[in-house]
Amino acid sequence: MGEGPQLKTKAPQYEPTPCYPLLADAVAVGWADAARTLPKGTRVLAVDGPAVLDWTAVATGLRAAFGDGHTRLEFADVRTAVRDWETVRRLTETEQLRDDPDFARLAGGDLAELMDPAALAALAAPGEDGALRVLLGPGAALGGADVLWWADLPKRYAEAAVKHGRGRNLAAPEDEPPTLRRLLYIDWPLLDRHRDRMAERIDRWIDVTDTVSPASIGGQALRETCRSLATRPFRTRPTFNSTPWGGHWAQEALGHNPDEENTALGYELIAPESGVLLGDDASRCVEVPFQLVVALSPVDVLGPAVHEMFGTSFPVRFDYLDTVGGGNLSVHCHPRPDDMHSVFGWPYTQHESYYLMRAGEHSKVFLGLREGADVEAFHHSAHAADAYGTPFDIERYVQVFPAEAGQLYLVPAGTPHGSGEGNVVLEVSATPYLYSLRFYDWLRRDAADRQRAVHVEHAFRNLDPARSGAAVARELIQRPRPLRAGDGWREEVLGALPAMFFQVHRIAVEPGRAAEQRTDGRFHVLTVVDGQGAVITTAAGHRHSVHYAETLAVPASVTAYRVHNQGPDPVRLVKAQVV
């Protein structure tokens, strides 16, 4: 399954595949190596994992691995033990969004609720005459097997598979075409919770990016290594996607996706999708979900207070919006808190901020309503553009500001906004990332030559009219405020609002100097936005280099660390933390 974005390094210092060594294990490659770890006497083996995975290929690999003449196999497809499709849809859809083409309410509940207990129990019965019974598919762990393996596929590949019409949605019939809508809002939340609940039981983790020759590690090593990461700084594996408005900065400056059309959305750290590479190097490693690291050690990663507020949800994300040589983003907003909770199902909303890493000479940032904007006329124009393809001047209703490199623009939920062409935005935001409610998208066409979807009714229901006029520049485009300083370094607050649960700071360090930092029981996320890079040294002696444009997670358990500038020029890092 190789349709996901490919990374190649061009910039010598930017590392697209950061790897972390395993504790007490080595990465095994191939189904045969995994099969050799199965304890003797195992009667039922469960292989659980994502619905969109090519389970036929997994069965083929296992059959070959165990096909030495000494092991008789009986395969059982757990997907046959789900409830009927209409019941599944009733359990996972809400009436309000049932017919919405783009959004669904984030699925609650447990995967077990979609399974037929009697059918699952029948499938999980031990094989006859000493045969090894293998339960395959999402939910296999619920069958009470002797041994549990987890076959995982990084989410970028799952998304690419569904875009190409391959695979199945969770609990869907074989003839039901897969949709991204169900994958993102229903399958992933249910399967992520299921995986996290089973984490302590997993006996082997198998990365099936390559279904013919997968990489795998033991479950104990998985847990020990993830818990070790929760005590030291680490990076997630970055990836870039293409969109109709995408630019080329990440291709030219960082070497991402050189053969793709553009590099639009850069996922530096987005908890629901980001992965961490475990192994000696990128050629022999497994990728595990960042969210699994958090779920195994939530207090160490998040800190006690943040864990109490957000559970095991890592609440801040860092990503890039690249429009250099591309086009304007849509003008959109994000759900206000009540709507996000009652309609879309997230317990906290999608507050955002734009830090301008790079700004074009005449580039803009769209932000907030104009003073006295006629919202009814705006609504009418947006509807006409969507329904009839009638263009209109968005600047009649939405303010524009010059794009200024190094400036932070705050975007609380409900605020109309968008980056103009020619910019590189480091988006420092709350973790929800799938709820861009578009007012207007310039009548842009998608890859199938259809007018791109907008969400007029959702957007206007969530529009905050208070984010308008002079208050926008005063409250949302703040000037840096000094916070603390030392010998050759300073830290300043770039943006903070009472409505937003996180703040954005910037640390500046002169060559040869080091800035002192304390987590004070809350995680930090850092990105180098100017200069060559820095070395982060923790109180416990862990060291981690971070170069220009790279993002680093600093768990709360680190307590104290220093940011050393070892380059020839001043270095600046953007830092986010929950307040």
C-alpha positions in Angstrom: 0.0 0.0 0.0 2.3 2.7 -1.2 0.1 5.6 -2.3 1.0 7.9 0.7 3.3 10.9 0.4 6.9 10.1 -0.1 9.7 12.1 1.6 13.1 12.8 0.2 15.7 15.0 1.8 17.0 18.0 0.0 18.0 20.4 2.8 20.9 18.7 4.6 19.9 19.6 8.1 16.1 19.0 8.0 15.5 15.4 9.0 12.3 14.0 7.5 12.6 10.6 9.2 13.7 11.1 12.9 14.2 7.7 14.6 14.5 6.6 18.2 16.3 3.4 19.3 14.3 0.5 20.8 14.7 -0.7 24.3 15.4 -4.4 24.8 14.5 -5.5 21.3 15.4 -5.2 17.7 13.2 -4.6 14.7 12.3 -7.9 12.9 11.5 -7.8 9.2 9.1 -10.2 7.4 6.2 -12.3 8.5 8.4 -15.3 9.1 10.4 -13.5 11.7 7.2 -12.4 13.4 5.9 -16.0 13.3 8.9 -17.3 15.0 8.1 -15.3 18.1 4.7 -17.0 18.6 4.8 -18.9 21.9 4.5 -22.7 21.6 1.1 -24.0 22.5 -0.8 -20.9 21.2 -4.2 -22.0 20.1 -5.8 -18.7 19.2 -3.9 -15.8 17.7 -5.7 -12.4 17.2 -4.3 -10.0 14.7 -6.2 -6.7 15.1 -5.7 -3.4 13.3 -7.3 -0.8 11.0 -10.4 -1.5 8.9 -8.8 -0.1 5.7 -5.8 -2.5 5.9 -5.4 -5.1 3.2 -6.4 -8.1 5.4 -6.2 -10.5 2.5 -2.5 -9.6 2.1 -2.0 -10.1 5.8 -3.6 -13.6 5.7 -1.4 -14.4 2.7 1.8 -13.4 4.6 0.8 -15.3 7.7 -0.1 -18.4 5.7 3.3 -18.4 4.0 5.1 -17.7 7.4 3.4 -20.6 9.1 3.4 -22.9 6.1 6.3 -25.0 7.2 4.3 -28.2 7.4 4.2 -28.2 11.2 1.4 -25.7 11.8 -2.1 -26.2 10.7 -4.0 -22.9 10.3 -7.6 -21.9 10.5 -8.4 -18.3 9.6 -11.4 -16.5 10.8 -12.4 -13.0 9.4 -13.6 -11.0 12.3 -15.3 -8.6 9.9 -18.0 -11.2 9.5 -18.9 -10.8 13.2 -20.1 -7.2 12.9 -23.8 -6.1 13.3 -25.8 -5.4 10.1 -24.8 -2.3 8.2 -28.0 -0.4 9.1 -27.5 -1.0 12.8 -23.9 0.1 12.5 -24.9 3.3 10.7 -27.6 4.0 13.3 -25.1 3.6 16.1 -22.4 5.7 14.5 -24.4 8.5 12.8 -26.4 11.4 14.2 -29.6 12.6 12.6 -28.3 16.2 12.3 -25.3 15.2 10.1 -26.6 11.9 8.6 -26.8 13.3 5.1 -24.0 15.8 5.4 -21.6 15.1 2.5 -18.5 16.4 4.3 -18.8 16.1 8.1 -20.0 13.5 10.6 -20.2 13.7 14.4 -17.0 12.3 16.0 -17.9 8.7 16.9 -18.3 7.9 20.5 -18.7 4.6 22.2 -16.7 1.4 21.9 -15.8 -0.8 18.9 -17.4 -3.7 20.8 -20.8 -2.1 20.3 -20.6 -2.7 16.6 -19.8 -6.5 17.0 -22.2 -9.4 17.3 -21.0 -11.1 20.6 -22.3 -14.5 19.7 -20.8 -14.5 16.2 -17.4 -13.3 17.6 -17.4 -16.0 20.2 -18.0 -18.6 17.6 -15.1 -17.4 15.5 -12.8 -17.3 18.5 -13.3 -21.0 19.4 -10.0 -22.8 19.4 -9.1 -24.8 16.3 -9.6 -28.6 16.1 -6.8 -31.2 16.4 -4.2 -28.6 17.5 -4.8 -26.2 14.6 -3.8 -22.6 15.2 -6.8 -20.4 14.8 -6.0 -16.9 13.6 -8.6 -14.1 14.1 -8.1 -11.4 11.5 -9.5 -7.9 11.4 -10.6 -4.9 13.5 -12.0 -6.1 16.8 -10.0 -9.4 16.8 -8.6 -8.5 20.3 -12.2 -8.7 21.6 -12.2 -12.5 20.9 -10.2 -13.6 23.9 -7.2 -14.9 22.1 -4.1 -16.4 23.7 -1.8 -13.9 21.9 -2.6 -10.5 20.4 -0.7 -8.9 17.5 -1.4 -5.5 16.2 -1.0 -4.9 12.5 -0.9 -1.1 11.9 -0.9 1.1 8.9 0.2 4.8 9.3 -2.8 7.0 8.7 -1.5 8.8 5.6 -1.5 5.4 3.8 -5.1 4.7 5.0 -6.3 8.0 3.7 -4.5 7.5 0.4 -6.1 4.1 0.0 -9.6 5.4 0.6 -9.1 8.2 -1.8 -8.3 5.6 -4.5 -11.4 3.5 -3.6 -9.5 0.7 -1.9 -10.1 -0.9 1.5 -13.3 -0.9 3.6 -14.7 1.4 6.2 -15.1 -0.1 9.7 -17.9 -2.7 9.9 -19.0 -1.9 6.3 -20.1 -4.6 3.9 -17.6 -5.6 1.3 -19.6 -4.0 -1.5 -19.9 -0.6 0.3 -17.5 1.9 -1.3 -15.2 3.5 1.4 -15.5 7.2 2.1 -13.1 9.6 3.7 -16.0 11.0 5.8 -16.5 7.8 7.7 -12.7 7.1 7.8 -11.9 10.4 9.5 -14.9 11.0 11.8 -16.1 7.4 12.6 -13.5 4.8 11.9 -10.4 6.5 13.3 -11.9 7.6 16.7 -13.4 4.2 17.4 -10.3 2.3 16.3 -7.9 4.6 18.2 -9.8 4.2 21.4 -9.9 0.4 20.9 -6.1 0.3 20.2 -5.3 2.4 23.3 -7.4 0.2 25.5 -5.6 -2.9 24.2 -2.1 -1.3 24.4 -1.1 -3.2 27.5 -2.1 -6.5 26.0 -0.3 -6.3 22.7 2.3 -9.0 22.3 3.7 -7.8 18.9 3.4 -4.6 17.0 3.6 -5.0 13.2 4.0 -2.0 10.8 2.4 -3.3 7.6 3.3 -0.3 5.4 4.9 -3.1 3.4 2.4 -6.0 3.5 4.9 -8.4 2.0 7.8 -7.7 4.3 6.4 -5.9 7.4 8.6 -4.6 10.3 7.7 -5.7 13.8 8.7 -5.4 17.5 7.7 -7.1 20.7 4.9 -5.6 22.8 7.0 -5.1 25.9 9.7 -3.3 23.9 6.9 -1.1 22.4 5.6 -0.1 25.8 9.0 0.4 27.4 10.3 2.5 24.4 7.2 4.7 24.3 7.3 5.3 28.1 11.0 6.2 27.7 10.1 8.8 25.0 7.6 10.3 27.4 10.6 11.4 29.6 12.7 13.2 26.9 12.2 15.5 23.9 11.3 13.8 20.6 10.0 14.5 17.1 7.1 13.0 15.1 7.6 11.9 11.5 6.6 14.9 9.3 4.6 14.6 6.1 3.2 17.0 3.5 0.1 16.6 1.4 -1.0 18.4 -1.8 -4.1 20.5 -2.3 -5.4 22.8 -5.1 -4.0 25.9 -3.3 -0.6 24.4 -2.4 2.8 26.0 -2.8 6.4 24.9 -3.2 8.3 26.1 -0.2 8.6 22.7 1.4 9.7 21.2 -1.8 12.4 23.8 -2.4 13.6 24.5 1.2 13.1 21.1 2.9 13.1 18.6 0.1 9.6 17.2 0.7 7.6 15.6 -2.0 9.8 16.8 -4.9 7.8 14.8 -7.5 4.3 15.9 -6.3 2.3 18.8 -7.6 2.9 20.9 -4.5 3.4 20.8 -0.7 0.4 22.4 0.9 -0.4 21.0 4.3 2.6 20.0 6.4 1.9 17.8 9.4 4.7 18.5 11.8 2.8 17.3 14.9 -0.9 16.5 14.7 -1.7 14.0 17.4 -4.5 12.0 15.7 -2.3 11.3 12.6 1.4 11.8 13.5 3.6 8.8 14.0 7.0 8.2 15.8 9.7 6.0 14.2 11.3 3.4 16.4 14.5 1.6 15.3 18.1 2.2 14.6 17.4 4.1 11.3 14.6 4.9 8.9 15.5 1.9 6.7 14.7 -0.6 9.5 12.1 0.8 11.9 8.5 0.6 12.9 6.1 3.6 13.0 3.8 3.8 16.0 1.1 6.4 16.6 2.1 9.5 18.6 -1.2 9.2 20.3 -0.2 5.8 21.6 2.9 7.3 23.3 0.5 9.8 25.0 -2.0 7.1 26.0 0.7 4.9 27.6 2.1 7.8 29.7 -0.4 10.7 29.7 0.8 12.3 32.9 4.5 12.2 31.8 3.7 13.7 28.4 1.0 16.2 29.2 1.5 16.9 32.9 -1.1 16.4 35.6 -3.1 19.5 35.1 -3.3 19.1 31.3 -4.2 15.4 31.7 -7.0 16.3 34.0 -8.3 18.9 31.5 -7.9 16.9 28.3 -7.6 13.2 29.3 -5.3 11.5 26.8 -5.9 14.0 24.0 -2.7 15.9 23.1 -4.4 19.3 22.8 -2.0 21.3 20.6 -0.9 20.8 17.0 1.8 22.3 14.8 1.5 22.3 11.0 2.5 24.2 7.9 0.3 26.0 5.3 2.5 26.5 2.2 1.1 28.9 -0.4 4.5 30.0 -1.9 3.8 29.9 -5.6 0.3 28.6 -4.8 -3.0 30.3 -4.2 -5.1 31.8 -1.4 -6.6 29.5 1.1 -10.4 29.4 1.4 -11.8 32.0 3.7 -13.3 29.9 6.5 -14.0 29.7 10.2 -14.0 26.9 12.8 -16.8 25.8 15.1 -17.5 27.8 18.2 -17.3 25.7 21.4 -21.0 24.9 21.8 -21.4 23.8 18.1 -18.1 21.8 18.3 -19.4 19.9 21.2 -23.1 19.4 20.4 -22.9 19.0 16.6 -19.4 17.7 15.9 -18.6 15.8 19.1 -15.3 17.3 20.2 -15.0 18.3 23.8 -12.9 21.3 22.9 -12.8 23.5 19.9 -10.4 24.5 17.0 -8.9 27.7 18.2 -5.9 28.6 15.8 -3.1 30.9 15.3 -0.9 31.8 12.3 2.8 32.4 12.7 4.2 33.8 9.5 7.5 32.0 8.8 7.7 33.7 5.4 5.5 36.4 3.8 5.3 37.4 0.1 6.0 41.0 -0.8 2.3 41.7 -1.5 0.8 38.8 0.5 -2.2 39.1 2.7 -3.9 37.5 5.7 -7.7 37.4 5.8 -8.9 37.9 9.4 -12.1 39.0 11.0 -15.2 40.9 9.6 -15.0 44.5 8.4 -16.6 47.1 10.6 -20.3 47.1 9.9 -20.1 44.2 7.5 -23.6 43.2 6.2 -23.6 39.6 7.3 -26.9 38.9 5.5 -25.5 40.1 2.2 -22.3 38.1 2.9 -24.5 35.0 3.5 -26.4 35.7 0.2 -23.1 36.1 -1.8 -21.6 33.0 -0.3 -24.7 31.0 -1.1 -24.8 32.2 -4.7 -21.1 31.3 -5.2 -21.8 27.8 -3.9 -25.0 27.2 -5.7 -24.5 29.0 -9.0 -20.8 29.7 -9.3 -21.2 33.4 -8.9 -18.0 35.1 -7.8 -17.9 37.9 -5.3 -15.4 40.2 -3.6 -14.7 38.6 -0.2 -12.9 41.8 0.9 -16.3 43.6 1.0 -17.0 41.5 4.2 -13.7 40.2 5.5 -10.7 42.3 6.6 -7.2 41.9 5.0 -3.9 42.7 6.7 -0.4 42.7 5.2 1.3 39.4 5.8 4.3 40.2 8.1 7.0 37.7 8.6 7.5 36.9 12.3 4.0 38.1 13.2 1.4 35.9 15.0 -2.3 36.2 14.0 -4.7 34.8 16.6 -7.7 33.0 15.2 -10.3 32.1 17.9 -13.1 29.9 16.9 -15.8 31.6 14.8 -13.4 34.1 13.2 -13.3 34.2 9.4 -9.7 33.9 8.2 -7.3 32.5 5.6 -3.8 32.8 4.4 -3.1 34.6 1.1 -0.8 33.3 -1.6 2.9 33.6 -1.1 3.1 32.7 2.6 4.5 30.0 4.8 2.3 29.8 7.9 3.3 27.8 11.0 -0.2 27.0 12.4 0.0 26.7 16.2 -3.4 25.6 17.2 -5.7 23.4 19.2 -5.6 19.8 18.0 -9.0 19.5 16.2 -8.1 20.0 12.5 -10.9 18.6 10.4 -13.5 21.4 10.8 -12.7 24.1 8.3 -16.1 25.6 7.6 -15.6 27.4 4.3 -17.4 30.6 3.4 -15.7 31.0 0.0 -13.1 29.1 -1.9 -12.6 31.3 -5.0 -14.8 28.9 -7.1 -11.7 26.7 -7.2 -11.9 23.3 -8.9 -10.7 20.0 -7.4 -8.8 17.2 -9.1 -12.1 15.8 -10.6 -12.8 19.3 -12.0 -15.7 19.8 -9.6 -16.2 23.1 -7.7 -14.6 22.5 -4.3 -17.1 22.1 -1.5 -17.9 25.0 0.8 -20.0 24.8 4.0 -22.1 27.9 3.9 -24.7 27.0 6.6 -22.2 25.5 9.0 -19.9 28.5 8.5 -22.6 31.2 9.1 -24.0 29.3 12.1 -20.6 29.6 13.7 -19.6 33.1 12.6 -18.7 35.3 15.5 -19.8 38.8 14.7 -17.7 40.2 17.7 -14.5 39.4 15.7 -14.9 42.5 13.6 -13.7 46.1 13.0 -10.8 47.7 15.0 -11.0 45.0 17.7 -9.5 42.5 15.2 -6.2 44.4 14.9 -6.1 45.3 18.6 -6.9 41.8 20.0 -5.8 39.3 17.4 -2.6 40.9 16.0 -0.7 41.4 19.2 2.8 42.8 19.5 5.4 40.7 21.3 5.6 41.3 25.1 8.8 40.6 27.1 8.4 37.7 29.5 11.9 36.8 30.8 15.5 37.1 29.7 19.1 36.0 30.5 22.6 36.2 29.2 22.2 36.4 25.4 18.6 35.2 25.3 15.0 36.4 25.8 11.5 35.0 25.7 8.4 36.9 24.7 4.7 36.3 24.5 3.5 36.5 20.9 -0.2 35.9 21.5 -2.6 35.0 24.3 -6.4 35.4 24.7 -8.7 34.5 27.6 -10.8 32.5 25.2 -7.9 30.3 24.1 -6.4 27.6 26.4 -2.8 27.9 24.9 -0.3 30.6 24.5 2.4 31.1 21.9 5.8 32.4 22.9 9.1 33.0 21.1 12.6 32.2 22.4 15.5 34.1 20.9 19.1 32.9 21.6 22.3 34.5 20.5 25.2 32.4 19.1 27.0 30.5 21.8 24.3 31.2 24.4 21.6 29.0 26.0 18.1 29.9 27.2 16.9 28.3 30.4 13.4 26.7 30.3 11.1 25.0 32.8 8.0 23.0 31.8 6.3 23.6 35.2 4.3 20.5 34.8 3.0 21.2 31.3 4.4 20.0 27.9 6.0 22.4 25.4 6.1 22.2 21.6 9.0 24.0 19.9 9.7 24.9 16.2 12.9 26.6 14.9 11.6 29.5 12.9 14.8 31.5 12.3 18.5 30.4 12.3 20.3 27.2 11.8 19.0 25.3 14.9 19.6 24.5 18.5 20.5 21.6 20.8 18.0 20.9 23.6 19.6 19.5 26.8 17.4 18.3 29.6 18.1 18.2 33.3 18.4 14.4 33.0 21.1 14.7 30.4 19.1 13.9 27.2 20.2 15.9 24.1 18.2 16.5 21.0 19.2 18.6 18.0 16.4 20.6 16.3 17.0 22.4 13.0 15.2 25.0 11.0 11.6 24.2 10.4 11.7 21.1 12.6 9.2 20.6 15.5 10.0 19.1 18.8 7.7 17.8 21.6 9.0 18.4 25.1 7.1 16.3 27.6 6.0 17.8 30.9 8.2 15.2 32.8 11.4 16.8 31.4 11.0 19.6 34.0 14.0 21.7 33.0 16.0 22.1 29.8 18.3 24.5 28.0 18.1 25.7 24.4 21.7 26.0 23.2 22.4 28.0 20.0 25.4 26.3 18.4 25.1 28.0 15.1 26.7 31.2 13.7 23.5 33.3 13.7 20.8 34.1 16.2 18.1 31.4 16.5 14.5 31.8 17.3 12.0 29.2 18.3 8.2 29.4 18.6 7.0 27.7 21.7 3.4 26.7 22.6 2.1 25.6 26.0 -1.3 25.1 27.7 -2.0 27.8 30.3 
